[in-house]
């Protein structure tokens, strides 16, 4: 509780009290300490919320990708590199392109 910390209760002090202690050194440092405590608390709250938001989006993204592309996890992809390379790069070859050849039709 702030009473044990001897902090100024900004917003809870009467106007007569503020006008009386306005130029004192202790009141200014107490206000600065109060603002820094609340400011740091707000920063930590925002940072923690952002961390959990990013962690949640990462988990949802991983689940989404795994459910959409689960066949990649189940197959042996290294053995399919030549076949996929032929389909994507050599589109005009006889084996990959379905019989199409350069220079003429089948």
Helices and strands as residue ranges (DSSP letters): H 2-5, H 15-21, H 25-68, H 70-74, G 77-80, H 81-88
